[in-house]
Amino acid sequence: MIILSAKSNKPTNPFKILKKSEGQTILVKLKDGTEYVGKLDLVDNTMNIVLTDCTRYDSNGNPAARYDVILIRGSHIAYISLNYEKVAPEAIKK
Protein backbone atom coordinates (compact mmCIF):
# COMPACT_ATOMS: atom_id res chain seq x y z
CA MET A 1 0.00 0.00 0.00
CA ILE A 2 1.34 3.44 -0.92
CA ILE A 3 0.10 6.57 0.85
CA LEU A 4 0.71 9.84 -0.96
CA SER A 5 1.25 13.04 0.92
CA ALA A 6 -1.23 15.86 0.27
CA LYS A 7 1.63 18.35 -0.07
CA SER A 8 3.63 16.37 -2.61
CA ASN A 9 3.58 13.19 -4.63
CA LYS A 10 6.20 11.59 -2.38
CA PRO A 11 5.04 8.39 -0.64
CA THR A 12 4.43 8.82 3.10
CA ASN A 13 5.78 6.23 5.51
CA PRO A 14 2.83 4.58 7.36
CA PHE A 15 5.08 4.03 10.40
CA LYS A 16 5.57 7.79 10.79
CA ILE A 17 1.82 8.35 10.61
CA LEU A 18 1.24 5.74 13.32
CA LYS A 19 3.97 7.21 15.55
CA LYS A 20 2.28 10.62 15.31
CA SER A 21 -1.01 8.98 16.31
CA GLU A 22 0.27 7.62 19.64
CA GLY A 23 -2.19 8.60 22.38
CA GLN A 24 -5.19 8.63 20.02
CA THR A 25 -8.04 6.11 19.92
CA ILE A 26 -7.70 3.76 16.95
CA LEU A 27 -9.46 0.74 15.50
CA VAL A 28 -7.34 -2.28 14.58
CA LYS A 29 -9.00 -4.96 12.44
CA LEU A 30 -7.29 -8.33 12.33
CA LYS A 31 -7.25 -10.72 9.40
CA ASP A 32 -9.65 -13.05 11.27
CA GLY A 33 -12.29 -10.29 11.48
CA THR A 34 -11.75 -9.41 15.15
CA GLU A 35 -11.60 -5.69 15.95
CA TYR A 36 -9.85 -3.88 18.78
CA VAL A 37 -10.58 -0.28 19.76
CA GLY A 38 -8.23 1.41 22.20
CA LYS A 39 -5.61 4.10 22.75
CA LEU A 40 -2.45 3.60 20.73
CA ASP A 41 0.36 3.42 23.27
CA LEU A 42 3.31 2.12 21.22
CA VAL A 43 4.11 0.97 17.70
CA ASP A 44 7.35 -0.52 16.40
CA ASN A 45 8.86 -0.76 12.93
CA THR A 46 7.23 -4.18 12.31
CA MET A 47 3.80 -2.62 13.08
CA ASN A 48 3.42 -4.48 16.38
CA ILE A 49 0.98 -2.35 18.36
CA VAL A 50 0.33 -1.84 22.07
CA LEU A 51 -3.17 -0.60 22.93
CA THR A 52 -4.38 0.54 26.35
CA ASP A 53 -7.96 0.77 27.63
CA CYS A 54 -8.95 -1.58 24.83
CA THR A 55 -12.18 -3.35 23.85
CA ARG A 56 -12.21 -6.44 21.63
CA TYR A 57 -15.20 -6.89 19.31
CA ASP A 58 -16.06 -10.20 17.68
CA SER A 59 -16.66 -10.57 13.94
CA ASN A 60 -20.34 -9.62 14.50
CA GLY A 61 -19.40 -6.30 16.14
CA ASN A 62 -20.37 -7.35 19.67
CA PRO A 63 -18.06 -6.43 22.59
CA ALA A 64 -16.27 -9.61 23.64
CA ALA A 65 -13.64 -8.51 26.19
CA ARG A 66 -11.93 -5.52 27.81
CA TYR A 67 -8.18 -5.20 28.33
CA ASP A 68 -6.06 -2.70 30.22
CA VAL A 69 -3.09 -3.36 27.92
CA ILE A 70 -2.78 -5.60 24.85
CA LEU A 71 -0.06 -6.33 22.30
CA ILE A 72 -1.16 -7.03 18.71
CA ARG A 73 1.33 -8.60 16.33
CA GLY A 74 1.74 -6.55 13.15
CA SER A 75 1.51 -9.54 10.81
CA HIS A 76 -2.05 -10.24 12.05
CA ILE A 77 -3.36 -6.75 11.21
CA ALA A 78 -5.60 -6.25 8.16
CA TYR A 79 -5.99 -2.47 8.59
CA ILE A 80 -5.91 0.39 11.11
CA SER A 81 -8.32 3.32 11.37
CA LEU A 82 -6.82 6.40 13.04
CA ASN A 83 -8.69 9.06 15.05
CA TYR A 84 -11.46 6.57 15.64
CA GLU A 85 -13.14 8.67 18.33
CA LYS A 86 -13.68 11.36 15.68
CA VAL A 87 -14.47 9.06 12.75
CA ALA A 88 -17.04 6.89 14.53
CA PRO A 89 -17.79 8.19 18.03
CA GLU A 90 -21.09 6.31 18.14
CA ALA A 91 -19.26 3.01 17.57
CA ILE A 92 -17.13 3.35 20.70
CA LYS A 93 -19.04 1.50 23.38
CA LYS A 94 -17.96 2.18 26.95
VOLO-70497 format. One record per atom (N, C-alpha, C, CB): residue number from 0; residue in three letters; x, y, z. Coordinates in Angstrom, 1 decimal. Glycine has a CB too. Example, Ala and Ser with C-alpha at 12.3 -4.5 7.8 and 13.67 -1.06 7.14 Angstrom:
<pts>
@num=0 residu=Ala x=13.2 y=-5.7 z=7.8 .
@num=0 residu=Ala x=12.3 y=-4.5 z=7.8 .
@num=0 residu=Ala x=13.2 y=-3.3 z=7.8 .
@num=0 residu=Ala x=11.3 y=-4.5 z=9.0 .
@num=1 residu=Ser x=12.8 y=-2.2 z=7.1 .
@num=1 residu=Ser x=13.7 y=-1.1 z=7.1 .
@num=1 residu=Ser x=12.9 y=0.0 z=7.9 .
@num=1 residu=Ser x=14.1 y=-0.6 z=5.7 .
</pts>
This chain:
<pts>
@num=0 residu=Met x=0.8 y=-1.2 z=0.0 .
@num=0 residu=Met x=0.0 y=0.0 z=0.0 .
@num=0 residu=Met x=0.9 y=1.2 z=0.0 .
@num=0 residu=Met x=-1.0 y=0.0 z=1.2 .
@num=1 residu=Ile x=0.6 y=2.2 z=-0.8 .
@num=1 residu=Ile x=1.3 y=3.4 z=-0.9 .
@num=1 residu=Ile x=0.4 y=4.6 z=-0.5 .
@num=1 residu=Ile x=1.9 y=3.7 z=-2.4 .
@num=2 residu=Ile x=0.9 y=5.4 z=0.4 .
@num=2 residu=Ile x=0.1 y=6.6 z=0.8 .
@num=2 residu=Ile x=0.8 y=7.8 z=0.3 .
@num=2 residu=Ile x=0.0 y=6.6 z=2.4 .
@num=3 residu=Leu x=0.1 y=8.6 z=-0.4 .
@num=3 residu=Leu x=0.7 y=9.8 z=-1.0 .
@num=3 residu=Leu x=0.4 y=11.0 z=-0.1 .
@num=3 residu=Leu x=0.2 y=10.1 z=-2.4 .
@num=4 residu=Ser x=1.4 y=11.8 z=0.1 .
@num=4 residu=Ser x=1.2 y=13.0 z=0.9 .
@num=4 residu=Ser x=0.4 y=14.1 z=0.2 .
@num=4 residu=Ser x=2.6 y=13.6 z=1.3 .
@num=5 residu=Ala x=-0.4 y=14.8 z=0.9 .
@num=5 residu=Ala x=-1.2 y=15.9 z=0.3 .
@num=5 residu=Ala x=-0.4 y=17.0 z=-0.3 .
@num=5 residu=Ala x=-2.3 y=16.4 z=1.3 .
@num=6 residu=Lys x=0.8 y=17.2 z=0.3 .
@num=6 residu=Lys x=1.6 y=18.3 z=-0.1 .
@num=6 residu=Lys x=2.5 y=18.0 z=-1.3 .
@num=6 residu=Lys x=2.5 y=18.8 z=1.1 .
@num=7 residu=Ser x=2.8 y=16.8 z=-1.5 .
@num=7 residu=Ser x=3.6 y=16.4 z=-2.6 .
@num=7 residu=Ser x=3.2 y=15.0 z=-3.1 .
@num=7 residu=Ser x=5.1 y=16.4 z=-2.2 .
@num=8 residu=Asn x=3.9 y=14.5 z=-4.1 .
@num=8 residu=Asn x=3.6 y=13.2 z=-4.6 .
@num=8 residu=Asn x=4.5 y=12.2 z=-4.1 .
@num=8 residu=Asn x=3.6 y=13.2 z=-6.1 .
@num=9 residu=Lys x=5.3 y=12.5 z=-3.0 .
@num=9 residu=Lys x=6.2 y=11.6 z=-2.4 .
@num=9 residu=Lys x=5.4 y=10.6 z=-1.5 .
@num=9 residu=Lys x=7.3 y=12.3 z=-1.6 .
@num=10 residu=Pro x=5.7 y=9.3 z=-1.5 .
@num=10 residu=Pro x=5.0 y=8.4 z=-0.6 .
@num=10 residu=Pro x=5.3 y=8.7 z=0.8 .
@num=10 residu=Pro x=5.5 y=6.9 z=-0.9 .
@num=11 residu=Thr x=4.3 y=8.6 z=1.7 .
@num=11 residu=Thr x=4.4 y=8.8 z=3.1 .
@num=11 residu=Thr x=4.6 y=7.5 z=3.8 .
@num=11 residu=Thr x=3.2 y=9.6 z=3.7 .
@num=12 residu=Asn x=5.5 y=7.4 z=4.8 .
@num=12 residu=Asn x=5.8 y=6.2 z=5.5 .
@num=12 residu=Asn x=4.7 y=6.0 z=6.5 .
@num=12 residu=Asn x=7.2 y=6.3 z=6.2 .
@num=13 residu=Pro x=3.9 y=4.9 z=6.4 .
@num=13 residu=Pro x=2.8 y=4.6 z=7.4 .
@num=13 residu=Pro x=3.3 y=4.5 z=8.8 .
@num=13 residu=Pro x=2.2 y=3.3 z=7.0 .
@num=14 residu=Phe x=4.5 y=4.1 z=9.0 .
@num=14 residu=Phe x=5.1 y=4.0 z=10.4 .
@num=14 residu=Phe x=5.1 y=5.4 z=11.0 .
@num=14 residu=Phe x=6.5 y=3.4 z=10.4 .
@num=15 residu=Lys x=5.5 y=6.4 z=10.3 .
@num=15 residu=Lys x=5.6 y=7.8 z=10.8 .
@num=15 residu=Lys x=4.2 y=8.3 z=11.1 .
@num=15 residu=Lys x=6.2 y=8.7 z=9.8 .
@num=16 residu=Ile x=3.2 y=7.9 z=10.3 .
@num=16 residu=Ile x=1.8 y=8.3 z=10.6 .
@num=16 residu=Ile x=1.3 y=7.7 z=11.9 .
@num=16 residu=Ile x=0.9 y=8.0 z=9.4 .
@num=17 residu=Leu x=1.6 y=6.4 z=12.1 .
@num=17 residu=Leu x=1.2 y=5.7 z=13.3 .
@num=17 residu=Leu x=1.9 y=6.3 z=14.5 .
@num=17 residu=Leu x=1.5 y=4.3 z=13.2 .
@num=18 residu=Lys x=3.2 y=6.6 z=14.4 .
@num=18 residu=Lys x=4.0 y=7.2 z=15.5 .
@num=18 residu=Lys x=3.3 y=8.5 z=16.0 .
@num=18 residu=Lys x=5.5 y=7.4 z=15.2 .
@num=19 residu=Lys x=2.9 y=9.3 z=15.0 .
@num=19 residu=Lys x=2.3 y=10.6 z=15.3 .
@num=19 residu=Lys x=0.9 y=10.4 z=15.9 .
@num=19 residu=Lys x=2.2 y=11.5 z=14.0 .
@num=20 residu=Ser x=0.3 y=9.2 z=15.8 .
@num=20 residu=Ser x=-1.0 y=9.0 z=16.3 .
@num=20 residu=Ser x=-1.0 y=8.4 z=17.7 .
@num=20 residu=Ser x=-1.7 y=8.1 z=15.4 .
@num=21 residu=Glu x=0.2 y=8.2 z=18.3 .
@num=21 residu=Glu x=0.3 y=7.6 z=19.6 .
@num=21 residu=Glu x=-0.5 y=8.5 z=20.6 .
@num=21 residu=Glu x=1.7 y=7.5 z=20.1 .
@num=22 residu=Gly x=-1.3 y=7.9 z=21.4 .
@num=22 residu=Gly x=-2.2 y=8.6 z=22.4 .
@num=22 residu=Gly x=-3.6 y=8.8 z=21.9 .
@num=22 residu=Gly x=-1.6 y=9.9 z=22.7 .
@num=23 residu=Gln x=-3.9 y=8.5 z=20.6 .
@num=23 residu=Gln x=-5.2 y=8.6 z=20.0 .
@num=23 residu=Gln x=-5.9 y=7.3 z=20.1 .
@num=23 residu=Gln x=-5.1 y=9.2 z=18.6 .
@num=24 residu=Thr x=-7.2 y=7.3 z=20.0 .
@num=24 residu=Thr x=-8.0 y=6.1 z=19.9 .
@num=24 residu=Thr x=-8.0 y=5.6 z=18.5 .
@num=24 residu=Thr x=-9.5 y=6.4 z=20.4 .
@num=25 residu=Ile x=-7.7 y=4.3 z=18.3 .
@num=25 residu=Ile x=-7.7 y=3.8 z=17.0 .
@num=25 residu=Ile x=-8.5 y=2.5 z=16.9 .
@num=25 residu=Ile x=-6.2 y=3.5 z=16.5 .
@num=26 residu=Leu x=-8.8 y=2.0 z=15.7 .
@num=26 residu=Leu x=-9.5 y=0.7 z=15.5 .
@num=26 residu=Leu x=-8.4 y=-0.1 z=14.8 .
@num=26 residu=Leu x=-10.8 y=0.9 z=14.7 .
@num=27 residu=Val x=-8.2 y=-1.3 z=15.3 .
@num=27 residu=Val x=-7.3 y=-2.3 z=14.6 .
@num=27 residu=Val x=-8.2 y=-3.5 z=14.2 .
@num=27 residu=Val x=-6.1 y=-2.7 z=15.5 .
@num=28 residu=Lys x=-8.3 y=-3.8 z=12.9 .
@num=28 residu=Lys x=-9.0 y=-5.0 z=12.4 .
@num=28 residu=Lys x=-8.0 y=-6.0 z=12.1 .
@num=28 residu=Lys x=-9.9 y=-4.6 z=11.2 .
@num=29 residu=Leu x=-8.2 y=-7.2 z=12.6 .
@num=29 residu=Leu x=-7.3 y=-8.3 z=12.3 .
@num=29 residu=Leu x=-7.8 y=-9.1 z=11.1 .
@num=29 residu=Leu x=-7.2 y=-9.2 z=13.5 .
@num=30 residu=Lys x=-6.9 y=-9.9 z=10.6 .
@num=30 residu=Lys x=-7.2 y=-10.7 z=9.4 .
@num=30 residu=Lys x=-8.4 y=-11.7 z=9.7 .
@num=30 residu=Lys x=-6.0 y=-11.4 z=8.9 .
@num=31 residu=Asp x=-8.6 y=-12.1 z=10.9 .
@num=31 residu=Asp x=-9.6 y=-13.1 z=11.3 .
@num=31 residu=Asp x=-11.0 y=-12.4 z=11.5 .
@num=31 residu=Asp x=-9.3 y=-13.9 z=12.5 .
@num=32 residu=Gly x=-11.0 y=-11.0 z=11.3 .
@num=32 residu=Gly x=-12.3 y=-10.3 z=11.5 .
@num=32 residu=Gly x=-12.5 y=-9.6 z=12.8 .
@num=32 residu=Gly x=-13.4 y=-11.2 z=11.2 .
@num=33 residu=Thr x=-11.7 y=-10.0 z=13.8 .
@num=33 residu=Thr x=-11.7 y=-9.4 z=15.2 .
@num=33 residu=Thr x=-11.3 y=-8.0 z=15.1 .
@num=33 residu=Thr x=-10.9 y=-10.2 z=16.2 .
@num=34 residu=Glu x=-12.0 y=-7.1 z=15.9 .
@num=34 residu=Glu x=-11.6 y=-5.7 z=16.0 .
@num=34 residu=Glu x=-11.2 y=-5.3 z=17.4 .
@num=34 residu=Glu x=-12.7 y=-4.8 z=15.4 .
@num=35 residu=Tyr x=-10.3 y=-4.4 z=17.5 .
@num=35 residu=Tyr x=-9.8 y=-3.9 z=18.8 .
@num=35 residu=Tyr x=-9.9 y=-2.4 z=18.7 .
@num=35 residu=Tyr x=-8.4 y=-4.4 z=19.2 .
@num=36 residu=Val x=-10.5 y=-1.7 z=19.7 .
@num=36 residu=Val x=-10.6 y=-0.3 z=19.8 .
@num=36 residu=Val x=-9.9 y=0.1 z=21.1 .
@num=36 residu=Val x=-12.0 y=0.3 z=19.6 .
@num=37 residu=Gly x=-8.9 y=1.0 z=21.0 .
@num=37 residu=Gly x=-8.2 y=1.4 z=22.2 .
@num=37 residu=Gly x=-7.3 y=2.5 z=21.9 .
@num=37 residu=Gly x=-7.5 y=0.3 z=22.9 .
@num=38 residu=Lys x=-6.6 y=3.0 z=22.9 .
@num=38 residu=Lys x=-5.6 y=4.1 z=22.7 .
@num=38 residu=Lys x=-4.3 y=3.5 z=22.3 .
@num=38 residu=Lys x=-5.4 y=4.9 z=24.1 .
@num=39 residu=Leu x=-3.7 y=4.1 z=21.2 .
@num=39 residu=Leu x=-2.4 y=3.6 z=20.7 .
@num=39 residu=Leu x=-1.4 y=4.1 z=21.7 .
@num=39 residu=Leu x=-2.2 y=4.1 z=19.3 .
@num=40 residu=Asp x=-0.7 y=3.1 z=22.3 .
@num=40 residu=Asp x=0.4 y=3.4 z=23.3 .
@num=40 residu=Asp x=1.7 y=3.4 z=22.6 .
@num=40 residu=Asp x=0.3 y=2.5 z=24.5 .
@num=41 residu=Leu x=2.0 y=2.3 z=21.9 .
@num=41 residu=Leu x=3.3 y=2.1 z=21.2 .
@num=41 residu=Leu x=3.1 y=1.4 z=19.9 .
@num=41 residu=Leu x=4.3 y=1.3 z=22.1 .
@num=42 residu=Val x=4.0 y=1.7 z=19.0 .
@num=42 residu=Val x=4.1 y=1.0 z=17.7 .
@num=42 residu=Val x=5.6 y=0.8 z=17.4 .
@num=42 residu=Val x=3.3 y=1.7 z=16.5 .
@num=43 residu=Asp x=6.0 y=-0.3 z=16.8 .
@num=43 residu=Asp x=7.4 y=-0.5 z=16.4 .
@num=43 residu=Asp x=7.4 y=-0.6 z=14.9 .
@num=43 residu=Asp x=8.0 y=-1.8 z=17.1 .
@num=44 residu=Asn x=8.7 y=-0.8 z=14.4 .
@num=44 residu=Asn x=8.9 y=-0.8 z=12.9 .
@num=44 residu=Asn x=8.3 y=-2.0 z=12.2 .
@num=44 residu=Asn x=10.3 y=-0.6 z=12.6 .
@num=45 residu=Thr x=7.9 y=-3.0 z=12.9 .
@num=45 residu=Thr x=7.2 y=-4.2 z=12.3 .
@num=45 residu=Thr x=5.7 y=-4.1 z=12.5 .
@num=45 residu=Thr x=7.8 y=-5.5 z=12.9 .
@num=46 residu=Met x=5.2 y=-2.9 z=12.9 .
@num=46 residu=Met x=3.8 y=-2.6 z=13.1 .
@num=46 residu=Met x=3.2 y=-3.4 z=14.2 .
@num=46 residu=Met x=3.1 y=-2.9 z=11.8 .
@num=47 residu=Asn x=4.0 y=-4.0 z=15.1 .
@num=47 residu=Asn x=3.4 y=-4.5 z=16.4 .
@num=47 residu=Asn x=2.9 y=-3.3 z=17.1 .
@num=47 residu=Asn x=4.5 y=-5.3 z=17.2 .
@num=48 residu=Ile x=1.7 y=-3.5 z=17.7 .
@num=48 residu=Ile x=1.0 y=-2.3 z=18.4 .
@num=48 residu=Ile x=0.6 y=-2.7 z=19.8 .
@num=48 residu=Ile x=-0.3 y=-2.0 z=17.6 .
@num=49 residu=Val x=0.8 y=-1.7 z=20.7 .
@num=49 residu=Val x=0.3 y=-1.8 z=22.1 .
@num=49 residu=Val x=-0.8 y=-0.9 z=22.2 .
@num=49 residu=Val x=1.5 y=-1.5 z=23.1 .
@num=50 residu=Leu x=-2.0 y=-1.4 z=22.7 .
@num=50 residu=Leu x=-3.2 y=-0.6 z=22.9 .
@num=50 residu=Leu x=-3.5 y=-0.6 z=24.4 .
@num=50 residu=Leu x=-4.4 y=-1.1 z=22.1 .
@num=51 residu=Thr x=-3.9 y=0.5 z=25.0 .
@num=51 residu=Thr x=-4.4 y=0.5 z=26.4 .
@num=51 residu=Thr x=-5.9 y=0.9 z=26.4 .
@num=51 residu=Thr x=-3.6 y=1.6 z=27.2 .
@num=52 residu=Asp x=-6.5 y=0.5 z=27.5 .
@num=52 residu=Asp x=-8.0 y=0.8 z=27.6 .
@num=52 residu=Asp x=-8.7 y=0.3 z=26.4 .
@num=52 residu=Asp x=-8.3 y=2.3 z=27.9 .
@num=53 residu=Cys x=-8.6 y=-1.0 z=26.1 .
@num=53 residu=Cys x=-9.0 y=-1.6 z=24.8 .
@num=53 residu=Cys x=-10.2 y=-2.5 z=25.0 .
@num=53 residu=Cys x=-7.8 y=-2.4 z=24.2 .
@num=54 residu=Thr x=-11.0 y=-2.5 z=23.9 .
@num=54 residu=Thr x=-12.2 y=-3.4 z=23.8 .
@num=54 residu=Thr x=-12.0 y=-4.2 z=22.6 .
@num=54 residu=Thr x=-13.5 y=-2.6 z=23.8 .
@num=55 residu=Arg x=-12.2 y=-5.5 z=22.8 .
@num=55 residu=Arg x=-12.2 y=-6.4 z=21.6 .
@num=55 residu=Arg x=-13.6 y=-6.7 z=21.2 .
@num=55 residu=Arg x=-11.5 y=-7.8 z=22.0 .
@num=56 residu=Tyr x=-13.9 y=-6.6 z=19.9 .
@num=56 residu=Tyr x=-15.2 y=-6.9 z=19.3 .
@num=56 residu=Tyr x=-15.1 y=-8.1 z=18.4 .
@num=56 residu=Tyr x=-15.7 y=-5.7 z=18.5 .
@num=57 residu=Asp x=-16.1 y=-9.0 z=18.5 .
@num=57 residu=Asp x=-16.1 y=-10.2 z=17.7 .
@num=57 residu=Asp x=-16.4 y=-9.8 z=16.2 .
@num=57 residu=Asp x=-17.1 y=-11.3 z=18.2 .
@num=58 residu=Ser x=-16.4 y=-10.8 z=15.4 .
@num=58 residu=Ser x=-16.7 y=-10.6 z=13.9 .
@num=58 residu=Ser x=-18.1 y=-10.1 z=13.7 .
@num=58 residu=Ser x=-16.4 y=-11.8 z=13.1 .
@num=59 residu=Asn x=-19.0 y=-10.2 z=14.6 .
@num=59 residu=Asn x=-20.3 y=-9.6 z=14.5 .
@num=59 residu=Asn x=-20.5 y=-8.2 z=15.1 .
@num=59 residu=Asn x=-21.3 y=-10.5 z=15.2 .
@num=60 residu=Gly x=-19.4 y=-7.7 z=15.6 .
@num=60 residu=Gly x=-19.4 y=-6.3 z=16.1 .
@num=60 residu=Gly x=-19.8 y=-6.2 z=17.6 .
@num=60 residu=Gly x=-20.3 y=-5.5 z=15.3 .
@num=61 residu=Asn x=-20.0 y=-7.3 z=18.3 .
@num=61 residu=Asn x=-20.4 y=-7.4 z=19.7 .
@num=61 residu=Asn x=-19.1 y=-7.3 z=20.6 .
@num=61 residu=Asn x=-21.2 y=-8.6 z=20.0 .
@num=62 residu=Pro x=-19.2 y=-6.5 z=21.7 .
@num=62 residu=Pro x=-18.1 y=-6.4 z=22.6 .
@num=62 residu=Pro x=-17.8 y=-7.8 z=23.2 .
@num=62 residu=Pro x=-18.3 y=-5.4 z=23.7 .
@num=63 residu=Ala x=-16.6 y=-8.3 z=23.1 .
@num=63 residu=Ala x=-16.3 y=-9.6 z=23.6 .
@num=63 residu=Ala x=-15.4 y=-9.6 z=24.9 .
@num=63 residu=Ala x=-15.6 y=-10.4 z=22.6 .
@num=64 residu=Ala x=-14.5 y=-8.6 z=25.0 .
@num=64 residu=Ala x=-13.6 y=-8.5 z=26.2 .
@num=64 residu=Ala x=-13.1 y=-7.1 z=26.3 .
@num=64 residu=Ala x=-12.5 y=-9.5 z=26.1 .
@num=65 residu=Arg x=-12.6 y=-6.8 z=27.5 .
@num=65 residu=Arg x=-11.9 y=-5.5 z=27.8 .
@num=65 residu=Arg x=-10.5 y=-5.8 z=28.3 .
@num=65 residu=Arg x=-12.7 y=-4.6 z=28.8 .
@num=66 residu=Tyr x=-9.6 y=-5.0 z=27.9 .
@num=66 residu=Tyr x=-8.2 y=-5.2 z=28.3 .
@num=66 residu=Tyr x=-7.6 y=-3.9 z=28.8 .
@num=66 residu=Tyr x=-7.3 y=-5.8 z=27.2 .
@num=67 residu=Asp x=-6.8 y=-3.9 z=29.8 .
@num=67 residu=Asp x=-6.1 y=-2.7 z=30.2 .
@num=67 residu=Asp x=-4.9 y=-2.4 z=29.2 .
@num=67 residu=Asp x=-5.5 y=-2.8 z=31.7 .
@num=68 residu=Val x=-4.2 y=-3.5 z=28.9 .
@num=68 residu=Val x=-3.1 y=-3.4 z=27.9 .
@num=68 residu=Val x=-3.1 y=-4.6 z=27.1 .
@num=68 residu=Val x=-1.7 y=-3.2 z=28.6 .
@num=69 residu=Ile x=-2.9 y=-4.5 z=25.8 .
@num=69 residu=Ile x=-2.8 y=-5.6 z=24.9 .
@num=69 residu=Ile x=-1.7 y=-5.3 z=23.8 .
@num=69 residu=Ile x=-4.2 y=-5.9 z=24.2 .
@num=70 residu=Leu x=-1.0 y=-6.4 z=23.4 .
@num=70 residu=Leu x=-0.1 y=-6.3 z=22.3 .
@num=70 residu=Leu x=-0.6 y=-7.1 z=21.1 .
@num=70 residu=Leu x=1.3 y=-6.9 z=22.7 .
@num=71 residu=Ile x=-0.7 y=-6.4 z=19.9 .
@num=71 residu=Ile x=-1.2 y=-7.0 z=18.7 .
@num=71 residu=Ile x=0.0 y=-7.1 z=17.7 .
@num=71 residu=Ile x=-2.3 y=-6.2 z=18.1 .
@num=72 residu=Arg x=0.2 y=-8.3 z=17.3 .
@num=72 residu=Arg x=1.3 y=-8.6 z=16.3 .
@num=72 residu=Arg x=1.0 y=-8.0 z=15.0 .
@num=72 residu=Arg x=1.6 y=-10.1 z=16.2 .
@num=73 residu=Gly x=1.9 y=-7.3 z=14.4 .
@num=73 residu=Gly x=1.7 y=-6.5 z=13.2 .
@num=73 residu=Gly x=1.3 y=-7.4 z=12.0 .
@num=73 residu=Gly x=3.0 y=-5.8 z=12.8 .
@num=74 residu=Ser x=1.8 y=-8.7 z=11.9 .
@num=74 residu=Ser x=1.5 y=-9.5 z=10.8 .
@num=74 residu=Ser x=0.1 y=-10.0 z=10.8 .
@num=74 residu=Ser x=2.4 y=-10.7 z=10.8 .
@num=75 residu=His x=-0.7 y=-9.8 z=11.9 .
@num=75 residu=His x=-2.1 y=-10.2 z=12.0 .
@num=75 residu=His x=-3.0 y=-9.1 z=11.7 .
@num=75 residu=His x=-2.3 y=-10.7 z=13.5 .
@num=76 residu=Ile x=-2.5 y=-7.9 z=11.4 .
@num=76 residu=Ile x=-3.4 y=-6.8 z=11.2 .
@num=76 residu=Ile x=-3.8 y=-6.6 z=9.7 .
@num=76 residu=Ile x=-2.6 y=-5.5 z=11.6 .
@num=77 residu=Ala x=-5.1 y=-6.5 z=9.5 .
@num=77 residu=Ala x=-5.6 y=-6.2 z=8.2 .
@num=77 residu=Ala x=-5.6 y=-4.8 z=7.8 .
@num=77 residu=Ala x=-7.1 y=-6.8 z=8.0 .
@num=78 residu=Tyr x=-6.1 y=-3.9 z=8.8 .
@num=78 residu=Tyr x=-6.0 y=-2.5 z=8.6 .
@num=78 residu=Tyr x=-6.2 y=-1.8 z=9.9 .
@num=78 residu=Tyr x=-7.0 y=-2.0 z=7.6 .
@num=79 residu=Ile x=-5.8 y=-0.5 z=9.9 .
@num=79 residu=Ile x=-5.9 y=0.4 z=11.1 .
@num=79 residu=Ile x=-6.7 y=1.7 z=10.7 .
@num=79 residu=Ile x=-4.5 y=0.7 z=11.7 .
@num=80 residu=Ser x=-7.6 y=2.1 z=11.6 .
@num=80 residu=Ser x=-8.3 y=3.3 z=11.4 .
@num=80 residu=Ser x=-7.9 y=4.3 z=12.5 .
@num=80 residu=Ser x=-9.9 y=3.1 z=11.4 .
@num=81 residu=Leu x=-7.3 y=5.4 z=12.1 .
@num=81 residu=Leu x=-6.8 y=6.4 z=13.0 .
@num=81 residu=Leu x=-7.9 y=7.4 z=13.4 .
@num=81 residu=Leu x=-5.6 y=7.2 z=12.5 .
@num=82 residu=Asn x=-7.7 y=8.1 z=14.5 .
@num=82 residu=Asn x=-8.7 y=9.1 z=15.0 .
@num=82 residu=Asn x=-10.1 y=8.5 z=15.1 .
@num=82 residu=Asn x=-8.7 y=10.3 z=14.1 .
@num=83 residu=Tyr x=-10.2 y=7.3 z=15.7 .
@num=83 residu=Tyr x=-11.5 y=6.6 z=15.6 .
@num=83 residu=Tyr x=-12.5 y=7.3 z=16.5 .
@num=83 residu=Tyr x=-11.3 y=5.2 z=16.1 .
@num=84 residu=Glu x=-12.1 y=8.0 z=17.5 .
@num=84 residu=Glu x=-13.1 y=8.7 z=18.3 .
@num=84 residu=Glu x=-13.8 y=9.8 z=17.6 .
@num=84 residu=Glu x=-12.5 y=9.2 z=19.6 .
@num=85 residu=Lys x=-13.1 y=10.3 z=16.5 .
@num=85 residu=Lys x=-13.7 y=11.4 z=15.7 .
@num=85 residu=Lys x=-14.4 y=10.8 z=14.5 .
@num=85 residu=Lys x=-12.6 y=12.3 z=15.2 .
@num=86 residu=Val x=-13.9 y=9.7 z=13.9 .
@num=86 residu=Val x=-14.5 y=9.1 z=12.7 .
@num=86 residu=Val x=-15.8 y=8.4 z=13.1 .
@num=86 residu=Val x=-13.5 y=8.0 z=12.1 .
@num=87 residu=Ala x=-15.8 y=7.6 z=14.2 .
@num=87 residu=Ala x=-17.0 y=6.9 z=14.5 .
@num=87 residu=Ala x=-17.3 y=6.9 z=16.0 .
@num=87 residu=Ala x=-16.9 y=5.4 z=14.0 .
@num=88 residu=Pro x=-17.6 y=8.1 z=16.6 .
@num=88 residu=Pro x=-17.8 y=8.2 z=18.0 .
@num=88 residu=Pro x=-18.9 y=7.3 z=18.5 .
@num=88 residu=Pro x=-18.0 y=9.6 z=18.4 .
@num=89 residu=Glu x=-20.0 y=7.1 z=17.7 .
@num=89 residu=Glu x=-21.1 y=6.3 z=18.1 .
@num=89 residu=Glu x=-20.7 y=4.8 z=18.2 .
@num=89 residu=Glu x=-22.3 y=6.5 z=17.2 .
@num=90 residu=Ala x=-19.7 y=4.4 z=17.6 .
@num=90 residu=Ala x=-19.3 y=3.0 z=17.6 .
@num=90 residu=Ala x=-18.4 y=2.6 z=18.8 .
@num=90 residu=Ala x=-18.5 y=2.7 z=16.3 .
@num=91 residu=Ile x=-17.9 y=3.6 z=19.5 .
@num=91 residu=Ile x=-17.1 y=3.4 z=20.7 .
@num=91 residu=Ile x=-18.1 y=3.1 z=21.9 .
@num=91 residu=Ile x=-16.1 y=4.5 z=21.0 .
@num=92 residu=Lys x=-18.1 y=1.9 z=22.3 .
@num=92 residu=Lys x=-19.0 y=1.5 z=23.4 .
@num=92 residu=Lys x=-18.3 y=1.4 z=24.7 .
@num=92 residu=Lys x=-19.7 y=0.2 z=23.1 .
@num=93 residu=Lys x=-18.7 y=2.2 z=25.7 .
@num=93 residu=Lys x=-18.0 y=2.2 z=26.9 .
@num=93 residu=Lys x=-18.5 y=1.1 z=27.9 .
@num=93 residu=Lys x=-18.1 y=3.6 z=27.6 .
</pts>
